[in-house]
């Protein structure tokens, strides 16, 4: 499974579990417009660490927080060995 598909699946899974309606998103969709809230993203980051074996938010000292879905995915793609 690719990093991108793992992230998209977690977005969908967490949205379902948290009763959130997620938008049809593209790489340019702002995270704030995805339909997910901060709790959802915390769950996603924790699960992705289990799935992918990395938490890029803890791995880099100076990190610009991703603003779009594409930036979020790229952050993980760069961090996964």
C-alpha positions as CSV (number, residue, x, y, z in Angstrom):
1,X,0.0,0.0,0.0
2,X,1.3,3.4,-0.9
3,X,1.7,6.2,1.6
4,X,-0.9,8.2,-0.2
5,X,-3.5,5.4,-0.2
6,X,-2.8,4.7,3.5
7,X,-3.5,8.3,4.4
8,X,-6.6,8.5,2.3
9,X,-8.0,5.3,3.9
10,X,-7.3,6.7,7.4
11,X,-9.0,10.0,6.5
12,X,-12.1,8.0,5.4
13,X,-12.0,5.5,8.3
14,X,-11.7,8.2,11.0
15,X,-14.4,10.3,9.4
16,X,-16.7,7.4,9.5
17,X,-15.9,6.5,13.1
18,X,-16.2,10.1,14.2
19,X,-19.5,10.7,12.3
20,X,-17.9,13.4,10.1
21,X,-18.8,14.1,6.5
22,X,-15.6,14.6,4.5
23,X,-15.5,16.4,1.3
24,X,-14.3,15.0,-1.9
25,X,-10.8,16.3,-1.6
26,X,-7.8,16.8,-3.9
27,X,-4.2,17.6,-3.1
28,X,-5.2,21.3,-3.1
29,X,-8.0,21.0,-0.5
30,X,-7.2,22.9,2.7
31,X,-7.1,20.5,5.7
32,X,-9.5,22.9,7.4
33,X,-12.0,22.3,4.6
34,X,-11.7,18.5,4.6
35,X,-14.5,18.0,7.1
36,X,-12.2,16.6,9.8
37,X,-11.4,18.3,13.1
38,X,-8.3,18.4,15.3
39,X,-9.3,15.3,17.2
40,X,-9.7,13.4,13.9
41,X,-6.2,14.6,12.8
42,X,-4.7,13.5,16.1
43,X,-6.2,10.0,15.6
44,X,-5.0,9.9,12.0
45,X,-1.4,10.9,13.0
46,X,-1.3,8.3,15.8
47,X,-2.6,5.5,13.5
48,X,-0.3,6.5,10.7
49,X,2.6,6.1,13.1
50,X,1.5,2.5,13.7
51,X,0.9,1.8,10.0
52,X,3.9,3.6,8.5
53,X,6.3,3.5,11.4
54,X,7.0,7.2,11.4
55,X,5.6,10.4,13.0
56,X,7.0,13.3,10.8
57,X,5.7,15.8,13.3
58,X,8.2,14.5,16.0
59,X,11.0,13.7,13.5
60,X,11.8,17.3,12.4
61,X,12.7,20.1,14.8
62,X,11.5,22.9,12.5
63,X,8.4,22.0,10.6
64,X,6.0,24.0,8.7
65,X,2.6,22.5,9.5
66,X,0.9,21.3,6.3
67,X,-2.0,23.4,5.1
68,X,-3.4,21.2,2.3
69,X,-4.2,17.5,1.9
70,X,-1.3,17.3,-0.6
71,X,1.2,18.9,1.8
72,X,0.1,16.5,4.5
73,X,0.7,13.5,2.2
74,X,4.0,14.9,1.0
75,X,5.2,15.3,4.6
76,X,4.6,11.6,5.1
77,X,6.0,10.5,1.8
78,X,9.3,12.3,2.6
79,X,9.4,10.8,6.1
80,X,8.8,7.2,5.2
81,X,12.1,5.4,4.6
